[in-house]
Amino acid sequence: MTLALRSLILACLLAVAPAALARDAADSLQHAIELVQQETGGRVLSADTVRAGPRELYRIKVLTPDGRVRVVTKSSRGGPARR
């Protein structure tokens, strides 16, 4: 493989990687939202990704069927929910 071809492949990968990572993060947040909706039976009011040291957490605010507002925190790595 020639140096020019390697450089072209690397440039293409670097151009696509940030978009793919952003799409994966959005998919993961959407998955966390769906899980919280199933677990609580409520309606999601807002959802954010927050940094906690080296970890990313999803902070999801939900209106429960009994009218209370709860904040559920999910780990981006699929760990247990914290309420």
MMTF fields as JSON, N, C-alpha, C and O atoms, coordinates in Angstrom:
{
  "mmtfVersion": "1.0.0",
  "mmtfProducer": "UNKNOWN",
  "numBonds": 331,
  "numAtoms": 332,
  "numGroups": 83,
  "numChains": 1,
  "numModels": 1,
  "chainsPerModel": [1],
  "groupsPerChain": [83],
  "chainIdList": ["A"],
  "bondAtomList": [4, 2, 8, 6, 12, 10, 16, 14, 20, 18, 24, 22, 28, 26, 32, 30, 36, 34, 40, 38, 44, 42, 48, 46, 52, 50, 56, 54, 60, 58, 64, 62, 68, 66, 72, 70, 76, 74, 80, 78, 84, 82, 88, 86, 92, 90, 96, 94, 100, 98, 104, 102, 108, 106, 112, 110, 116, 114, 120, 118, 124, 122, 128, 126, 132, 130, 136, 134, 140, 138, 144, 142, 148, 146, 152, 150, 156, 154, 160, 158, 164, 162, 168, 166, 172, 170, 176, 174, 180, 178, 184, 182, 188, 186, 192, 190, 196, 194, 200, 198, 204, 202, 208, 206, 212, 210, 216, 214, 220, 218, 224, 222, 228, 226, 232, 230, 236, 234, 240, 238, 244, 242, 248, 246, 252, 250, 256, 254, 260, 258, 264, 262, 268, 266, 272, 270, 276, 274, 280, 278, 284, 282, 288, 286, 292, 290, 296, 294, 300, 298, 304, 302, 308, 306, 312, 310, 316, 314, 320, 318, 324, 322, 328, 326],
  "bondOrderList": [1, 1, 1, 1, 1, 1, 1, 1, 1, 1, 1, 1, 1, 1, 1, 1, 1, 1, 1, 1, 1, 1, 1, 1, 1, 1, 1, 1, 1, 1, 1, 1, 1, 1, 1, 1, 1, 1, 1, 1, 1, 1, 1, 1, 1, 1, 1, 1, 1, 1, 1, 1, 1, 1, 1, 1, 1, 1, 1, 1, 1, 1, 1, 1, 1, 1, 1, 1, 1, 1, 1, 1, 1, 1, 1, 1, 1, 1, 1, 1, 1, 1],
  "groupList": [{"groupName": "MET", "atomNameList": ["N", "CA", "C", "O"], "elementList": ["N", "C", "C", "O"], "formalChargeList": [0, 0, 0, 0], "bondAtomList": [1, 0, 2, 1, 3, 2], "bondOrderList": [1, 1, 2], "singleLetterCode": "M", "chemCompType": "L-PEPTIDE LINKING"}, {"groupName": "THR", "atomNameList": ["N", "CA", "C", "O"], "elementList": ["N", "C", "C", "O"], "formalChargeList": [0, 0, 0, 0], "bondAtomList": [1, 0, 2, 1, 3, 2], "bondOrderList": [1, 1, 2], "singleLetterCode": "T", "chemCompType": "L-PEPTIDE LINKING"}, {"groupName": "LEU", "atomNameList": ["N", "CA", "C", "O"], "elementList": ["N", "C", "C", "O"], "formalChargeList": [0, 0, 0, 0], "bondAtomList": [1, 0, 2, 1, 3, 2], "bondOrderList": [1, 1, 2], "singleLetterCode": "L", "chemCompType": "L-PEPTIDE LINKING"}, {"groupName": "ALA", "atomNameList": ["N", "CA", "C", "O"], "elementList": ["N", "C", "C", "O"], "formalChargeList": [0, 0, 0, 0], "bondAtomList": [1, 0, 2, 1, 3, 2], "bondOrderList": [1, 1, 2], "singleLetterCode": "A", "chemCompType": "L-PEPTIDE LINKING"}, {"groupName": "ARG", "atomNameList": ["N", "CA", "C", "O"], "elementList": ["N", "C", "C", "O"], "formalChargeList": [0, 0, 0, 0], "bondAtomList": [1, 0, 2, 1, 3, 2], "bondOrderList": [1, 1, 2], "singleLetterCode": "R", "chemCompType": "L-PEPTIDE LINKING"}, {"groupName": "SER", "atomNameList": ["N", "CA", "C", "O"], "elementList": ["N", "C", "C", "O"], "formalChargeList": [0, 0, 0, 0], "bondAtomList": [1, 0, 2, 1, 3, 2], "bondOrderList": [1, 1, 2], "singleLetterCode": "S", "chemCompType": "L-PEPTIDE LINKING"}, {"groupName": "ILE", "atomNameList": ["N", "CA", "C", "O"], "elementList": ["N", "C", "C", "O"], "formalChargeList": [0, 0, 0, 0], "bondAtomList": [1, 0, 2, 1, 3, 2], "bondOrderList": [1, 1, 2], "singleLetterCode": "I", "chemCompType": "L-PEPTIDE LINKING"}, {"groupName": "CYS", "atomNameList": ["N", "CA", "C", "O"], "elementList": ["N", "C", "C", "O"], "formalChargeList": [0, 0, 0, 0], "bondAtomList": [1, 0, 2, 1, 3, 2], "bondOrderList": [1, 1, 2], "singleLetterCode": "C", "chemCompType": "L-PEPTIDE LINKING"}, {"groupName": "VAL", "atomNameList": ["N", "CA", "C", "O"], "elementList": ["N", "C", "C", "O"], "formalChargeList": [0, 0, 0, 0], "bondAtomList": [1, 0, 2, 1, 3, 2], "bondOrderList": [1, 1, 2], "singleLetterCode": "V", "chemCompType": "L-PEPTIDE LINKING"}, {"groupName": "PRO", "atomNameList": ["N", "CA", "C", "O"], "elementList": ["N", "C", "C", "O"], "formalChargeList": [0, 0, 0, 0], "bondAtomList": [1, 0, 2, 1, 3, 2], "bondOrderList": [1, 1, 2], "singleLetterCode": "P", "chemCompType": "L-PEPTIDE LINKING"}, {"groupName": "ASP", "atomNameList": ["N", "CA", "C", "O"], "elementList": ["N", "C", "C", "O"], "formalChargeList": [0, 0, 0, 0], "bondAtomList": [1, 0, 2, 1, 3, 2], "bondOrderList": [1, 1, 2], "singleLetterCode": "D", "chemCompType": "L-PEPTIDE LINKING"}, {"groupName": "GLN", "atomNameList": ["N", "CA", "C", "O"], "elementList": ["N", "C", "C", "O"], "formalChargeList": [0, 0, 0, 0], "bondAtomList": [1, 0, 2, 1, 3, 2], "bondOrderList": [1, 1, 2], "singleLetterCode": "Q", "chemCompType": "L-PEPTIDE LINKING"}, {"groupName": "HIS", "atomNameList": ["N", "CA", "C", "O"], "elementList": ["N", "C", "C", "O"], "formalChargeList": [0, 0, 0, 0], "bondAtomList": [1, 0, 2, 1, 3, 2], "bondOrderList": [1, 1, 2], "singleLetterCode": "H", "chemCompType": "L-PEPTIDE LINKING"}, {"groupName": "GLU", "atomNameList": ["N", "CA", "C", "O"], "elementList": ["N", "C", "C", "O"], "formalChargeList": [0, 0, 0, 0], "bondAtomList": [1, 0, 2, 1, 3, 2], "bondOrderList": [1, 1, 2], "singleLetterCode": "E", "chemCompType": "L-PEPTIDE LINKING"}, {"groupName": "GLY", "atomNameList": ["N", "CA", "C", "O"], "elementList": ["N", "C", "C", "O"], "formalChargeList": [0, 0, 0, 0], "bondAtomList": [1, 0, 2, 1, 3, 2], "bondOrderList": [1, 1, 2], "singleLetterCode": "G", "chemCompType": "PEPTIDE LINKING"}, {"groupName": "TYR", "atomNameList": ["N", "CA", "C", "O"], "elementList": ["N", "C", "C", "O"], "formalChargeList": [0, 0, 0, 0], "bondAtomList": [1, 0, 2, 1, 3, 2], "bondOrderList": [1, 1, 2], "singleLetterCode": "Y", "chemCompType": "L-PEPTIDE LINKING"}, {"groupName": "LYS", "atomNameList": ["N", "CA", "C", "O"], "elementList": ["N", "C", "C", "O"], "formalChargeList": [0, 0, 0, 0], "bondAtomList": [1, 0, 2, 1, 3, 2], "bondOrderList": [1, 1, 2], "singleLetterCode": "K", "chemCompType": "L-PEPTIDE LINKING"}],
  "groupTypeList": [0, 1, 2, 3, 2, 4, 5, 2, 6, 2, 3, 7, 2, 2, 3, 8, 3, 9, 3, 3, 2, 3, 4, 10, 3, 3, 10, 5, 2, 11, 12, 3, 6, 13, 2, 8, 11, 11, 13, 1, 14, 14, 4, 8, 2, 5, 3, 10, 1, 8, 4, 3, 14, 9, 4, 13, 2, 15, 4, 6, 16, 8, 2, 1, 9, 10, 14, 4, 8, 4, 8, 8, 1, 16, 5, 5, 4, 14, 14, 9, 3, 4, 4],
  "groupIdList": [1, 2, 3, 4, 5, 6, 7, 8, 9, 10, 11, 12, 13, 14, 15, 16, 17, 18, 19, 20, 21, 22, 23, 24, 25, 26, 27, 28, 29, 30, 31, 32, 33, 34, 35, 36, 37, 38, 39, 40, 41, 42, 43, 44, 45, 46, 47, 48, 49, 50, 51, 52, 53, 54, 55, 56, 57, 58, 59, 60, 61, 62, 63, 64, 65, 66, 67, 68, 69, 70, 71, 72, 73, 74, 75, 76, 77, 78, 79, 80, 81, 82, 83],
  "secStructList": [7, 7, 2, 2, 2, 2, 2, 2, 2, 2, 2, 2, 2, 2, 2, 2, 2, 2, 2, 2, 2, 2, 2, 2, 2, 2, 2, 2, 2, 2, 2, 2, 2, 2, 2, 2, 2, 2, 2, 2, 7, 7, 3, 3, 3, 3, 3, 3, 3, 3, 3, 3, 6, 6, 3, 3, 3, 3, 3, 3, 3, 3, 3, 7, 6, 6, 1, 7, 3, 3, 3, 3, 3, 3, 3, 6, 6, 1, 7, 7, 7, 5, 7],
  "xCoordList": [0.861, 0.0, 0.906, 1.872, 0.587, 1.432, 1.162, 0.113, 2.105, 1.986, 0.797, 0.097, 0.575, -0.54, -1.884, -2.8, -1.992, -3.23, -3.456, -4.581, -2.401, -2.509, -2.95, -3.796, -2.367, -2.726, -4.18, -4.868, -4.653, -6.036, -6.985, -7.997, -6.68, -7.505, -7.541, -8.605, -6.397, -6.323, -7.132, -7.842, -7.03, -7.789, -9.294, -10.051, -9.724, -11.151, -11.619, -12.699, -10.818, -11.177, -11.271, -12.188, -10.332, -10.342, -11.525, -12.022, -11.973, -13.111, -14.424, -15.342, -14.515, -15.752, -15.853, -16.962, -14.761, -14.77, -15.529, -16.347, -15.32, -16.065, -17.574, -18.32, -18.031, -19.466, -20.008, -21.104, -19.242, -19.677, -19.732, -20.66, -18.759, -18.765, -19.942, -20.581, -20.233, -21.367, -22.673, -23.569, -22.785, -23.986, -24.139, -25.249, -23.038, -23.075, -23.506, -24.301, -22.987, -23.353, -24.837, -25.514, -25.343, -26.765, -27.611, -28.651, -27.167, -27.885, -27.9, -28.918, -26.797, -26.714, -27.624, -28.279, -27.672, -28.559, -30.005, -30.822, -30.32, -31.679, -32.036, -33.164, -31.102, -31.325, -31.587, -32.482, -30.814, -31.012, -32.385, -33.051, -32.808, -34.13, -35.217, -36.149, -35.091, -36.083, -36.138, -37.219, -34.971, -34.935, -35.644, -36.412, -35.388, -36.012, -37.525, -38.285, -37.964, -39.404, -40.039, -41.115, -39.383, -39.906, -39.901, -40.863, -38.819, -38.685, -39.677, -40.204, -39.929, -40.758, -42.196, -43.09, -42.424, -43.743, -44.076, -45.23, -43.062, -43.279, -42.938, -42.622, -43.013, -42.714, -41.422, -41.3, -40.469, -39.182, -39.359, -39.92, -38.868, -38.935, -37.659, -37.699, -36.511, -35.232, -34.209, -34.388, -33.135, -32.053, -30.751, -30.684, -29.715, -28.402, -27.317, -27.495, -26.202, -25.003, -24.094, -23.798, -23.643, -22.765, -21.499, -21.492, -20.433, -19.137, -18.998, -19.272, -18.574, -18.288, -16.903, -16.756, -15.891, -14.518, -14.298, -14.565, -13.811, -13.566, -14.821, -14.786, -15.923, -17.139, -18.135, -18.145, -18.972, -20.1, -21.361, -21.525, -22.245, -23.516, -24.643, -24.485, -25.77, -26.961, -27.888, -28.248, -28.266, -29.159, -30.501, -30.631, -31.495, -32.793, -33.86, -34.048, -34.556, -35.637, -36.943, -37.235, -37.732, -38.952, -40.137, -39.994, -41.305, -42.555, -43.227, -43.626, -43.352, -43.909, -45.436, -46.038, -46.058, -47.518, -48.265, -49.398, -47.63, -48.301, -48.043, -48.395, -47.43, -47.258, -45.977, -45.781, -45.1, -43.826, -42.763, -42.785, -41.835, -40.686, -39.508, -39.175, -38.878, -37.709, -36.554, -36.745, -35.351, -34.148, -33.478, -33.124, -33.31, -32.68, -31.333, -31.237, -30.301, -28.965, -28.565, -28.614, -28.172, -27.724, -26.266, -25.839, -25.516, -24.146, -24.134, -24.962, -23.212, -23.111, -22.609, -22.658, -22.136, -21.627, -22.655, -22.328, -23.904, -24.962, -25.087, -25.71, -24.506, -24.585, -25.966, -26.862, -26.149, -27.463, -27.872, -27.035, -29.154, -29.677, -29.472, -29.528, -29.229, -29.181, -30.323, -30.57, -31.027, -32.174, -31.951, -32.793],
  "yCoordList": [-1.173, 0.0, 1.234, 1.311, 2.159, 3.346, 4.31, 4.262, 5.161, 6.154, 7.091, 7.466, 7.461, 8.345, 7.675, 8.319, 6.4, 5.676, 5.529, 5.681, 5.236, 5.147, 6.477, 6.52, 7.556, 8.889, 9.207, 9.798, 8.824, 9.063, 8.27, 8.808, 7.025, 6.183, 6.756, 6.835, 7.15, 7.729, 9.024, 9.252, 9.863, 11.116, 10.837, 11.54, 9.84, 9.488, 8.982, 9.351, 8.145, 7.625, 8.736, 8.748, 9.663, 10.771, 11.703, 12.318, 11.814, 12.674, 12.045, 12.756, 10.729, 10.029, 9.719, 9.683, 9.498, 9.049, 9.983, 9.482, 11.308, 12.162, 12.083, 12.083, 12.015, 11.909, 10.578, 10.524, 9.516, 8.198, 8.174, 7.603, 8.782, 8.827, 9.637, 9.24, 10.753, 11.572, 10.815, 10.894, 10.087, 9.303, 8.197, 7.953, 7.514, 6.472, 7.043, 6.426, 8.218, 8.85, 9.194, 8.991, 9.712, 10.039, 8.777, 8.77, 7.71, 6.438, 5.925, 5.402, 6.062, 5.587, 6.402, 5.84, 7.708, 8.551, 8.176, 8.082, 7.963, 7.565, 6.232, 6.049, 5.318, 4.02, 4.204, 3.569, 5.064, 5.338, 5.952, 5.614, 6.84, 7.462, 6.393, 6.38, 5.506, 4.44, 3.538, 3.137, 3.218, 2.386, 3.064, 2.426, 4.353, 5.094, 5.161, 5.032, 5.362, 5.385, 4.046, 4.014, 2.949, 1.621, 1.374, 0.834, 1.771, 1.513, 2.321, 1.826, 3.558, 4.441, 4.548, 4.896, 4.255, 4.451, 5.919, 6.277, 6.772, 8.213, 8.818, 8.124, 10.155, 10.923, 11.696, 12.416, 11.554, 12.232, 13.716, 14.112, 14.529, 15.982, 16.55, 17.488, 15.966, 16.413, 15.308, 14.419, 15.382, 14.407, 15.079, 15.788, 14.848, 15.443, 14.407, 13.454, 14.607, 13.821, 14.688, 15.825, 14.159, 14.914, 14.126, 12.897, 14.846, 14.246, 14.125, 15.082, 12.962, 12.737, 12.119, 10.898, 12.973, 12.477, 11.863, 12.502, 10.624, 9.986, 9.356, 8.876, 9.355, 8.684, 9.662, 10.845, 9.153, 9.908, 9.331, 8.113, 10.205, 9.791, 10.448, 11.544, 9.776, 10.346, 10.759, 9.939, 12.018, 12.566, 12.809, 13.664, 12.033, 12.046, 12.471, 11.829, 13.559, 14.061, 13.525, 13.676, 12.889, 12.228, 12.606, 12.748, 12.767, 12.999, 11.643, 11.021, 11.182, 9.855, 9.89, 10.963, 8.722, 8.68, 9.285, 9.743, 9.289, 9.878, 11.385, 11.983, 12.006, 13.446, 13.983, 15.198, 13.103, 13.568, 13.685, 12.953, 14.609, 14.74, 14.05, 14.348, 13.122, 12.407, 12.595, 12.765, 12.563, 12.597, 11.241, 10.817, 10.572, 9.254, 9.411, 10.029, 8.851, 8.897, 7.508, 6.551, 7.408, 6.135, 6.275, 7.329, 5.217, 5.195, 4.967, 4.223, 5.597, 5.389, 3.987, 3.552, 3.292, 1.927, 0.876, -0.305, 1.301, 0.338, -0.148, -1.179, 0.577, 0.193, 0.424, 0.865, 0.133, 0.293, 1.76, 2.662, 1.962, 3.327, 3.823, 3.054, 5.133, 5.79, 6.763, 7.466, 6.819, 7.742, 8.695, 9.555],
  "zCoordList": [0.0, 0.0, 0.0, 0.759, -0.834, -0.945, 0.203, 0.847, 0.436, 1.5, 1.254, 2.194, 0.011, -0.316, -0.006, 0.507, -0.315, -0.047, 1.458, 1.935, 2.197, 3.66, 4.259, 5.152, 3.759, 4.25, 3.954, 4.787, 2.782, 2.406, 3.307, 3.754, 3.573, 4.439, 5.85, 6.463, 6.361, 7.702, 7.78, 8.759, 6.765, 6.746, 6.743, 7.412, 6.014, 5.976, 7.331, 7.791, 7.971, 9.284, 10.319, 11.141, 10.282, 11.231, 10.996, 11.939, 9.769, 9.46, 9.923, 10.331, 9.862, 10.197, 11.685, 12.216, 12.365, 13.757, 14.7, 15.471, 14.696, 15.629, 15.435, 16.414, 14.205, 13.938, 14.457, 15.015, 14.273, 14.753, 16.271, 16.844, 16.932, 18.394, 18.915, 19.888, 18.29, 18.709, 18.514, 19.355, 17.419, 17.143, 18.18, 18.653, 18.548, 19.568, 20.913, 21.622, 21.27, 22.538, 22.551, 23.559, 21.438, 21.359, 21.455, 22.114, 20.799, 20.88, 22.305, 22.758, 23.019, 24.396, 25.308, 26.186, 25.115, 25.909, 25.615, 26.531, 24.353, 23.988, 24.638, 25.097, 24.678, 25.329, 26.826, 27.382, 27.472, 28.898, 29.14, 30.118, 28.266, 28.384, 28.299, 29.102, 27.33, 27.17, 28.401, 28.831, 28.97, 30.177, 31.342, 32.063, 31.527, 32.633, 32.428, 33.388, 31.195, 30.925, 31.292, 31.889, 30.941, 31.259, 32.764, 33.311, 33.433, 34.869, 35.703, 36.7, 35.297, 36.121, 35.63, 36.401, 34.364, 33.785, 33.604, 33.367, 33.716, 33.661, 32.319, 31.353, 32.293, 31.092, 31.323, 32.313, 30.428, 30.559, 30.282, 29.261, 31.213, 31.074, 30.47, 29.674, 30.862, 30.31, 30.516, 31.348, 29.743, 29.855, 29.459, 28.455, 30.262, 30.017, 30.247, 31.006, 29.588, 29.852, 30.703, 30.335, 31.848, 32.74, 32.998, 32.945, 33.276, 33.58, 35.078, 35.803, 35.56, 36.979, 37.051, 37.104, 37.053, 36.98, 35.606, 34.588, 35.572, 34.274, 33.666, 32.533, 34.41, 33.943, 33.352, 33.694, 32.463, 31.953, 32.566, 32.644, 32.997, 33.573, 32.801, 32.264, 32.751, 32.149, 33.29, 34.135, 33.308, 34.327, 33.649, 32.774, 34.076, 33.41, 34.41, 35.444, 34.092, 34.944, 34.381, 33.195, 35.262, 34.809, 35.698, 36.913, 35.078, 35.798, 35.959, 34.974, 37.214, 37.479, 37.338, 37.376, 37.177, 37.035, 38.227, 38.08, 39.418, 40.585, 40.714, 41.731, 39.689, 39.652, 40.271, 40.316, 40.751, 41.324, 40.243, 39.254, 40.44, 39.55, 40.224, 41.371, 39.499, 40.008, 39.048, 37.844, 39.601, 38.785, 38.922, 40.022, 37.799, 37.772, 37.079, 36.018, 37.684, 37.102, 36.652, 37.426, 35.399, 34.813, 34.412, 33.941, 34.601, 34.136, 32.625, 32.101, 31.94, 30.493, 30.178, 29.027, 31.175, 30.973, 31.32, 31.441, 31.483, 31.707, 33.143, 33.396, 34.074, 35.486, 36.041, 35.321, 37.308, 37.917, 38.029, 38.052, 38.097, 38.231, 39.631, 40.591, 39.753, 41.06, 41.094, 40.114, 42.201, 42.301, 43.428, 43.686]
}
